[in-house]
């Protein structure tokens, strides 16, 4: 999701120890559009450790818990604020938890920047209900694990709702029937591990547009688009960008990670979210960001479609191990925009695109700030990766390393330290201090240069000791040469020619004297 503020999830102190592992969920929801509340039921299967005596879940207090069973037997539980604690017998290998609950979920005022349910009417006055809860977590509307990285291995999401609407969630359609009481029941099956905040609900007067993509591995990927019925023609036209985009991302990051569940885009009344295999799309079927040139360089493509789809690889497949590591998802996804521009418009446009990202960086706080992710995780995080790219001997070598990284951590949760260690081993000259500089300090390195009497002098300031900046220099004839900069003063004989640092490749502040 493209947004700027993260809030904390309530996390139990026992997370430092081994925890039960959530294996499967079946979530059943019945929305009441008049009262704007929901009736819910969730079945969960947990894999247990021999010493486990407690399962802890988070659920917002506005929901009433009606019944809790353990292995189909009613069980007592305790509740404090968001925390629901369910005792279990020590020594078991599996536990089935069932919870019936009901309540009025909080409404999002400015989704997706604040989480909640979004109750709307379309232009034909038909009900339109969606949800976004990345910041707040799944606890906003269903009993979810307290551990951020705990993902169910598979899921079934079922809803019963008015028959004049259609329900779209994550995964592949498993069941769809019309009931006698003017309702409809639809189930969607998720066959891959899924971030709990990525589980979504979408109810509206949707129609389905189906297509397929022949992948590089020879498999046929199912594509489905769900616009509001009156936006069918707009969707058909706008989503012609999907196939080339997916081919670009597959080329650089590996095959689409959720092949069995397919790829879907569903229209929402908010800008976008990376719901796994069910991308939320609200960009008005326009290029740029809501019809505006988000690139700032007169470069037009559907920003929401490209960014949110990039999350299928970065965030949904390769996921952050904790809230602290969340920058990884957004930095790599923002960098995926660069990859898209590189393939579609060429390297010069891609470099200009990254240069334009600098205007979005605040440098007010470190990306890693007080064990949370700062607001610069998007653009500054991507600029750090682009700077890291310069350590490679060529673009080809870098993209090879990048793909190896994507495949190495495919379907895994990753910490900041794991990323640092991995790239330090793969790219010559990359030291841990490089990541310290860009992730744990607020200000970027400064490149100080002077040029007089045919001599250009340069050095790095405002940086950690022993920090090295990979740096290319451009001569008047356009030739580029790499001379890395450090705190040590270095000189170049210019022979009266103008030589300047290439600011489009590495991220630094330029100071001339």
Phi, psi and omega in degrees: 000141178269104183202175192235350185234134174243139173245164185275146167272149174288122184234132179290149179292341182284001180295344178292339180258172178299139185239153169302152183247125180284121184262320188205147171225146166237110183256124180240125185231135171236106180276145172250106187289333179285314181274345182058047174228177182224151167250128184232153172216134180227131170255131180232138173247125183246137168272128188252153167270154182303332184268356184294133176231001187208138168246128182244135180229158174249134176209131181301143187292347178290352178264137174269129176271121185267328183196141174229130175235148174241118184052042175073011178247128178306140185222149175282156181210168175236154182218132176219113183054242182276348192267126176247121183245127183238115180287145177227161179284134178293140175102352179283161180258333179219155176218135174252115179255130175237133183227125170259134183209165180203156177163181180256104180294148179295147181264142177280130178276317180225070181290150000270009182290336165233143188274159176152184174276145179241102179266115184227172168239139175279183185291345175264012179066025174268150181297145180214110184236129176221172180217145173218132186208036184296312181295310185283333182090169183298339179304345179296335182213355173208153183294112190239159179300148177283334182280124186303318186269003180283112182245130172298143181290333177204167184203156171230126181243118185239141176220145171244131194200170181302139189288348178277000178249178172226145182251127177236128174230193181289156171086204187252142180300125181250327182203142177206119180216151173262133183263167183287340184265031177065027175241172181225142177238125183228139178236140176239134185252126177256123186253007179236159171304144185218133172303134185298325180290347181277347178289131192224163175232137175217115178240128179188179173278067182275151164242159180252132172247120185252145177205176177222159177229126173280112182281165180298332180277004177090354180276153179262116179267128179281129176245133177223134178241138183235080173276162166301147190307323184278358178254017184304310184295320178298318181295315180303317181289312186291324186276011168296344177284346187293310186299308178299323178300312180297322178295318178300310183296322178296322180297322185266332187240359184098170185301157180307128192287344188235053187305312184298327182273348180077179179240127180228151171234129182235135182289135179228159179276013175230164192304311182174162174200154186267041179305126190303126180061012183209065186300126174281129186229122178218042183264015174067019181056044179232159172276169186073211176244105184055040177085002180252151183285089181293333182291334183068012180226027179057049181238117191248122169201166183283098186301314183297316180299315182289312183297310184293326176293324176305331178292343176301324175274313188252093182131313181268319176269294172274112189244157176290138179288335181204173176301325178301327185268007187299335179304329181303315183298313184283325179295312180292324179292321175296321176294330176299330174300317177302315179301317179299312180295320180304315182284319186277321188244350179102165186295319183299317177294323180295319178295319178296324179297317178292323177300319180294336179297336184298333181291344182266357182271132180264327184054031179273337180207156177298153173303316171265105186230114178053047179062018174234170179265127180283174186288345181274011183297332181287283189286314180293323176299317178293321178295325175297316178297322178294324174293319177301325179303330185288345176288338179286155182286341181198166175300322182299316179295317180299312182293331174294315178295318180299317179293321176300320178296314180300319181285325181295326183248022177296133180059035180227158170266140187228142176262163177301318182294324177296318176299314181301315181295320184295309182288331176296330179277331187269333184244121179299135177093349180276121180245158178307330182297334177301314181287327175302317183297312187273334184261328189247000173243147182285316186270144176283165175294150178251132175260112180261125180229146170227147180220112179204149178054038177074012180234130175255124178249142180208154176197163178265134175237169178056042182221163178293154179298136179075007176292136178239130179255117175293126191218131174255144179243144183244124178272172182299328180278005178090353180292143180247141175222144182263122171224107182292149181251148177217189179289341179285136179291128178237156181229150175230136173277118185267345181053038178081356179272156176273125176234130182228152178287146178276099183283348181280344184266315182245157182260116178201166171260132183266130176237120178252142180236000000 
